[in-house]
Amino acid sequence: MRTLFQCLYFIVLFLSVSLSAFAKDTGDINLDTVVPKFIKTYCIACHDSENEKGDRDFEVLLADSKSPGYQHTLIEILDQLNLGEMPPKKKRKQPSNAERRLVVEKITDYLIEVDQSKAAHSTVLRRLTRYEYNNTMRDLLGVHPDSSDATAEFPADVNVHGFVNVGENQVLSSYQLQHYMKAARRYLDQALVFDQAKANIQKLKFSAKHFNSKKLANGGVTYRVISKNQRYVDIGHGQPDESAPTYAKNFTNKGVSQDGYYRISIKAEAVGRKHNYDPKIFRSDPNQPLKMGVWHVPDKHLLDKSSSEGRVFISALELEDNVANVYGMTVWMPKGSIPYVHWINGESIKSVMKKVQRKYHRETMSLSQTDIDRLVEQGKKAPTRPRKPSVVLSDVYEGPRIRLYGMHIEGPLNEQWPPKNHRNIVGDVIKASEVNISKVFVSFARKAFRRPVSKTEVAHYINYTQGLIKEGHDHAEAIKLGLAAILTSPRFLFMAEGDAQNNKLLDEYELASRLSYTLWSSMPDDILLNKAAKGTLSDPSVLKAETLRLLQDERSKAFTQHFVNAWLRLDKLGTMPPGSKLYRRYYFDRLEAAMRTETEKFFDHILFTNKPLVHFIAGNYSFLNDNLAKHYGVAGEFDESFKLVALPKELRRGGLLGHASILTASANGIDTSPVLRGVWMLESMLGTPPSPPPPDIPPIEPDLRGTKTIRDQLAKHRSSDACSVCHNKIDPWGGALEYFDPIGSLRTNYAGRSKKGVKKQKKRGPIIDGSGELSTGELVNHEGDLKIALYKRQALFSRNLIAKLLTYSTGREMTYRDQAEIGRMVKQLDDSGNGMQDLLHQVVASDIFHQR
């Protein structure tokens, strides 16, 4: 095995090397003289060695084309000219449109030539990302990474501006290669059932007495009490990420008997949602049904109070008031898994129960001798109530709780034996000693390598496996080791995408993989590979039909999830979570997951209905569930599921700029920042990200005392010439979004401070002023004005979206040699109506998509 690891590692190391020995000397490339003349005429007055506004000195640029940052500065100039923000319209002489277009053309030509000279002979392999690896294992082996993830210990994929599939930045260490081998073995153990008999279906029944509970409760931290007749368990505590789950306690040492699908049935009802207690005591919304969350854990240690990572969420069930119903679900669970439930939108019982007890049920409270002595000292009669009252809180409590009657588990539900995943790998053979290793390995390698392979090409895997058997290894173990070696091969872990030196055009099989990993984040299926084998996939009509087919498949959810995550930087959502005390509803209503789902469904709708791209900017609808509707203030009947909703104009939620996911991801968890949101606007919506700040410029720290608004702090920050130029471009784009707080709630004032001497009562903070002026002279006051500004820049928006999608699909960042074709696609898209699905088809049909 050590030899195998070493061979695989050095193969990957060799294939990962960039070959750039033959790159052309960029010193041979000259910038057209039109550009320096333009800079002298319109730019140098503000950006010379004396002024250096924005820390930019163009005199160096004009003097020496080999100076550090020369090309980067040209890129910055190009971005500002495209945006129309430079030269400043109020202060400086303006070039004509013809002059501007000519300079843009000449700079672009120069950058393209430089880019081509640098990358002419470079080879950068692209490795499967963690999510691509898991999805591929799912489709290749029939395993369930969502329920049993073998990649949990993998190093994080390198993130480049939201994208984790950019080959140039990926690495593969020997440490990670060992994790790949372990993961392959774990998934193969799940998929193959060598020498095993079909398991009998278990029918497990757990009544109330089997669950972890107490017979009585006096209002302690845990309110989970079994009734006197042991018919049910009342669960009066619960939070979205509950630390005290309710489970069958005698089942935790074994869990389910085998990997497989299990049918879970739970009998439960909601009790006490409508009560006579003061509603201010409770955090739960009395108008919302009580919801029971259902999970399973692959290991009993994940039931501990301190555990949460690794628990697998199954469903949130809305319970009917005072009517016991049976709720059923079928779910795949690995061997040893234990299902559990809790009240997912319930109360943090410690504070709630004490308040209820003191205000309504003092007869249930125990009195210490100290309590009695204090009452006597106050001249009051010693209480006759005993120190340990006979009435306990659980007997008289009338507040909201879930009533659990029982749980049934039935499985594993194997319709055939051996199961489908085993048959897809080795056929109907159960005995490992009877497997035709050569035939199985050739067939398996074809699927794993995503193209035809000969017996000769996999001979070393066959010989390795047969050698292990001759040495006395168990047949099943040897076969799994051989298959694991295939699954750790560079031909599996890396994408085959053309030959940069001899043939940049993808062949049919490489095209099939690029298409499937774009839309499914997984391997091509047999239909796609068969079309590649016939040589018809590259036919434009066939490719378009296959694109539609893959989109209509359930697996295309991966495209929506991962592309939206990268494009809109939703990878940042949850990395700087808001304070749990200030923004309690964010956690209590599980808003983070709802926010992400809203944006994904919004994208899906625009894609599948081929809506014009302007809907991303100003679409007056979205997809909401009950918690998100409440967060936005949208009236209507909602539940856990998401539905299409028309958004009233006064709610100011139309388009992506009203999505709480984006407003939360572009905040810092403490408060909002026009800088963060302005950078997001320029990067994600317009594709013109600002340069990073100079290293000697300190960051802006939020004023937690509330004595200054962020606007005041930015005004002071901009007083520095080194800061003003950049912030004048960035801040107005983000400042107009200040009307939304760190979790996307609409507001008119900043949060205030507590009044002196008054507990829990806050005065309102300063009034928000979102006004600003873009570098083009356009005035913006709120997000509505930003949408108008974006609408005027539709070509930039389209160009950026195309470039982001090409980056996602090809695994490389777009460069200036790609701009001509991207520009052609923008024009073609505009001519066809700017539909999102049309854009996708153009990307798939483009030369960029079809080339290395």
Secondary structure by P-SEA (a helix, b strand, c coil): caaaaaaaaaaaaaaaccccccccccccccccaaaaaaaaccccccccccccccccccccccccccccaaaaaaaaaaaaaaaccccccccbbbbcaaaaaaaaaaaaaaaaaaaaaaccbbbbbbcccaaaaaaaaaaacccccccccccccccccccccccccccccccccaaaaaaaaaaaaaaaaacccccccccccccccccccccccccccccccccccccccccbbbbcccccccccccccccccccccccbbbbbbbbbccccccccccccccccccccccbbbbbbcccccccccccccccccccbbbbbcccbbbbbbbbbbbccccccccccccccccaaaaaaaaaccccccccccaaaaaaaaaacccccccccccccccccccccbbbbbcbbbbbcccccccccaaaaacccccccccccaaaaaaaaaaaaaaccccccccaaaaaaaaaaaaaacccaaaaaaaaaaaaaacccccccccccccccccccaaaaaaaaaaacccccccaaaaaaaaacccccaaaaaaaaaaaaacccaaaaaaaaaaaaacccccccccccccccccccccaaaaaaaaaaaaaaaaaaaaccccccccccccccccaaaaaaaccccccccbbbbbbbccccccccccccaaaaaaacccccccaaaaaaaaacccccccccccccccccccccccccccaaaaaaaaacccccaaaaaacccccccccccccccccccccccccccccccccccccccccccccccccccccaaaaaaaaaaaaaaaaaaaaaaaaaaaacccccccaaaaaaaaaaaaaaacccaaaaaaaaaaccccccc
